[in-house]
């Protein structure tokens, strides 16, 4: 995000401050996602080692990883990845478009995405409240609460929805103003994000 | 009508440059809304996102990505290239052949094709240019050798296919071994032919003594340990692919520590990068789920399968058309996006035609390798171009002979499916 002020509905929106604040939050979230990955690695190694050495695998490893850690990896990293243009996009056709059209199309696309992901976040929140009220547990053998799973989902998706909404404002503002108020993804030839393609 | 609107929406968003995952999610959601109304759509949005991540098996993706990060940190890849050069560098074009061998070795310990191309570009390319190789030949062999990582286990592309197609990941990974060896040999053979036609393009290197040759092998040891801790344990059945991925990441981390390359800063950078790449892949899987629900509901897959089933063409002819379609898609689209978008539709069709799903997974990954080095979306060529500062056109021309060789390999594997299926059958 270039941190410019964008016009929306005739009202000045200080996208810069909001974006920076969200950026800090995303940074903290992705650090937690990274930490979850390190924990997954250690739990798997401990699990396999204990099963082979003392025939006693960790009974809780599947649930810890499936219900909490992997959910954290996905949902806590999606928004930061979007912010750094890490989600792959097809960028070979974009140069053929008029810049305004490109911004308008992306504005509409991100707007629809913001709504969609906001619904996901809202549903996550709904399930969180339900799970907390009824004291839902993962299973009888692993009596851990399920609400943290929904909390991770709601938190990560809410950040992502907000990031999409900011992108929408930036792109629509750019389309109206006729100049770039929001950063477009780097092109493949110069691509900073090249590492993820075609793994 | 609904299907046309949704496909149009998908194409427009993809072409305008919206992330693939979001384009699929939005288009799929619009279709679900049109077919089932808002209650139906919200129901799917309530459960799908969590079921994408909420599984134990999916950790193979972040674990193998993390393993690749640690392998790159450790610098083992550079040593692989040096060892290969000492063994075959004396031949004309030997350093280029060593590049293919190092690419295969790197592929055996990492699943990322672009990472392999970047590593080879920073090690073997300068060595070749220094020895007076034609930059076109040098760049071409680096770009194509990088793609081996996609095929030789651990391969993230094959794992992704296994997850989407719901077939055993272990069999798929083992199925990639022999094709990986064949592709490596094809690259070496292509280099041999090229230098025979144009000897000036590649000088002969210096010879090494047997003592030097065996001394170089000590640096191959760490790679073998990693290879055995992943592919070895999967093949022998000691651990599942999921467990092997965790073990592989851990051993790669120890290796990076042993080489004194792991600091707290590089460790956290590797974790962050892994988290980003994993979430990128998972978001695409979520998009594919949402889009897949729409496709199932609209019965497009059924209709397509029924239509092709009613065609009066031999299955092999249909397969040739399908593979050509994949090669063309590879020109324009990212390989992960291709897998996610097409496999749910193509797989039922392919199995109905009597082809093996493991064979199909491996063959489309070999086909995708072509897309990594052909214009306009040849990711590996972009990576090489960034390192060498050579014009893209020159590099694309340099890789062309390898593309032809690749097509011959694809034809061989289509005619003789046992090349792919024999090794998994011995598990």
Boltz contact constraints between the chains, C-beta under 6 A:
constraints:
  - contact:
      token1: [A, 30]
      token2: [B, 272]
      max_distance: 6.0
  - contact:
      token1: [A, 30]
      token2: [B, 275]
      max_distance: 6.0
  - contact:
      token1: [A, 33]
      token2: [B, 275]
      max_distance: 6.0
  - contact:
      token1: [A, 34]
      token2: [B, 271]
      max_distance: 6.0
  - contact:
      token1: [A, 34]
      token2: [B, 272]
      max_distance: 6.0
  - contact:
      token1: [A, 34]
      token2: [B, 275]
      max_distance: 6.0
  - contact:
      token1: [A, 37]
      token2: [B, 62]
      max_distance: 6.0
  - contact:
      token1: [A, 37]
      token2: [B, 271]
      max_distance: 6.0
  - contact:
      token1: [A, 37]
      token2: [B, 274]
      max_distance: 6.0
  - contact:
      token1: [A, 37]
      token2: [B, 275]
      max_distance: 6.0
  - contact:
      token1: [A, 38]
      token2: [B, 271]
      max_distance: 6.0
  - contact:
      token1: [A, 40]
      token2: [B, 59]
      max_distance: 6.0
  - contact:
      token1: [A, 41]
      token2: [B, 246]
      max_distance: 6.0
  - contact:
      token1: [A, 41]
      token2: [B, 249]
      max_distance: 6.0
  - contact:
      token1: [A, 41]
      token2: [B, 250]
      max_distance: 6.0
  - contact:
      token1: [A, 44]
      token2: [B, 243]
      max_distance: 6.0
  - contact:
      token1: [A, 44]
      token2: [B, 246]
      max_distance: 6.0
  - contact:
      token1: [A, 45]
      token2: [B, 246]
      max_distance: 6.0
  - contact:
      token1: [A, 45]
      token2: [B, 250]
      max_distance: 6.0
  - contact:
      token1: [A, 48]
      token2: [B, 239]
      max_distance: 6.0
  - contact:
      token1: [A, 48]
      token2: [B, 243]
      max_distance: 6.0
  - contact:
      token1: [A, 62]
      token2: [B, 56]
      max_distance: 6.0
  - contact:
      token1: [A, 65]
      token2: [B, 56]
      max_distance: 6.0
  - contact:
      token1: [A, 66]
      token2: [B, 54]
      max_distance: 6.0
  - contact:
      token1: [A, 66]
      token2: [B, 55]
      max_distance: 6.0
  - contact:
      token1: [A, 66]
      token2: [B, 56]
      max_distance: 6.0
  - contact:
      token1: [A, 70]
      token2: [B, 53]
      max_distance: 6.0
  - contact:
      token1: [A, 71]
      token2: [B, 53]
      max_distance: 6.0
  - contact:
      token1: [A, 73]
      token2: [B, 62]
      max_distance: 6.0
  - contact:
      token1: [A, 73]
      token2: [B, 275]
      max_distance: 6.0
  - contact:
      token1: [A, 73]
      token2: [B, 278]
      max_distance: 6.0
  - contact:
      token1: [A, 74]
      token2: [B, 53]
      max_distance: 6.0
  - contact:
      token1: [A, 74]
      token2: [B, 279]
      max_distance: 6.0
  - contact:
      token1: [A, 74]
      token2: [B, 282]
      max_distance: 6.0
  - contact:
      token1: [A, 77]
      token2: [B, 275]
      max_distance: 6.0
  - contact:
      token1: [A, 77]
      token2: [B, 276]
      max_distance: 6.0
  - contact:
      token1: [A, 77]
      token2: [B, 279]
      max_distance: 6.0
  - contact:
      token1: [A, 78]
      token2: [B, 279]
      max_distance: 6.0
  - contact:
      token1: [A, 78]
      token2: [B, 283]
      max_distance: 6.0
  - contact:
      token1: [A, 81]
      token2: [B, 276]
      max_distance: 6.0
  - contact:
      token1: [A, 81]
      token2: [B, 279]
      max_distance: 6.0
  - contact:
      token1: [A, 81]
      token2: [B, 280]
      max_distance: 6.0
  - contact:
      token1: [A, 86]
      token2: [B, 276]
      max_distance: 6.0
  - contact:
      token1: [A, 86]
      token2: [B, 280]
      max_distance: 6.0
  - contact:
      token1: [A, 87]
      token2: [B, 19]
      max_distance: 6.0
  - contact:
      token1: [A, 87]
      token2: [B, 21]
      max_distance: 6.0
  - contact:
      token1: [A, 87]
      token2: [B, 280]
      max_distance: 6.0
  - contact:
      token1: [A, 88]
      token2: [B, 20]
      max_distance: 6.0
  - contact:
      token1: [A, 88]
      token2: [B, 334]
      max_distance: 6.0
  - contact:
      token1: [A, 89]
      token2: [B, 17]
      max_distance: 6.0
  - contact:
      token1: [A, 89]
      token2: [B, 19]
      max_distance: 6.0
  - contact:
      token1: [A, 90]
      token2: [B, 14]
      max_distance: 6.0
  - contact:
      token1: [A, 91]
      token2: [B, 17]
      max_distance: 6.0
  - contact:
      token1: [A, 92]
      token2: [B, 376]
      max_distance: 6.0
  - contact:
      token1: [A, 93]
      token2: [B, 15]
      max_distance: 6.0
  - contact:
      token1: [A, 94]
      token2: [B, 17]
      max_distance: 6.0
  - contact:
      token1: [A, 105]
      token2: [B, 16]
      max_distance: 6.0
  - contact:
      token1: [A, 109]
      token2: [B, 13]
      max_distance: 6.0
  - contact:
      token1: [A, 109]
      token2: [B, 18]
      max_distance: 6.0
  - contact:
      token1: [A, 112]
      token2: [B, 26]
      max_distance: 6.0
  - contact:
      token1: [A, 113]
      token2: [B, 22]
      max_distance: 6.0
  - contact:
      token1: [A, 113]
      token2: [B, 26]
      max_distance: 6.0
  - contact:
      token1: [A, 116]
      token2: [B, 25]
      max_distance: 6.0
  - contact:
      token1: [A, 116]
      token2: [B, 29]
      max_distance: 6.0
  - contact:
      token1: [A, 119]
      token2: [B, 45]
      max_distance: 6.0
  - contact:
      token1: [A, 120]
      token2: [B, 45]
      max_distance: 6.0
  - contact:
      token1: [A, 120]
      token2: [B, 49]
      max_distance: 6.0
  - contact:
      token1: [A, 123]
      token2: [B, 45]
      max_distance: 6.0
  - contact:
      token1: [A, 123]
      token2: [B, 46]
      max_distance: 6.0
  - contact:
      token1: [A, 153]
      token2: [B, 50]
      max_distance: 6.0
  - contact:
      token1: [A, 188]
      token2: [B, 382]
      max_distance: 6.0
  - contact:
      token1: [A, 189]
      token2: [B, 382]
      max_distance: 6.0
  - contact:
      token1: [A, 194]
      token2: [B, 114]
      max_distance: 6.0
  - contact:
      token1: [A, 194]
      token2: [B, 383]
      max_distance: 6.0
  - contact:
      token1: [A, 195]
      token2: [B, 114]
      max_distance: 6.0
  - contact:
      token1: [A, 196]
      token2: [B, 277]
      max_distance: 6.0
  - contact:
      token1: [A, 196]
      token2: [B, 280]
      max_distance: 6.0
  - contact:
      token1: [A, 197]
      token2: [B, 114]
      max_distance: 6.0
  - contact:
      token1: [A, 197]
      token2: [B, 334]
      max_distance: 6.0
  - contact:
      token1: [A, 197]
      token2: [B, 379]
      max_distance: 6.0
  - contact:
      token1: [A, 198]
      token2: [B, 113]
      max_distance: 6.0
  - contact:
      token1: [A, 198]
      token2: [B, 335]
      max_distance: 6.0
  - contact:
      token1: [A, 198]
      token2: [B, 372]
      max_distance: 6.0
  - contact:
      token1: [A, 198]
      token2: [B, 379]
      max_distance: 6.0
  - contact:
      token1: [A, 199]
      token2: [B, 112]
      max_distance: 6.0
  - contact:
      token1: [A, 199]
      token2: [B, 156]
      max_distance: 6.0
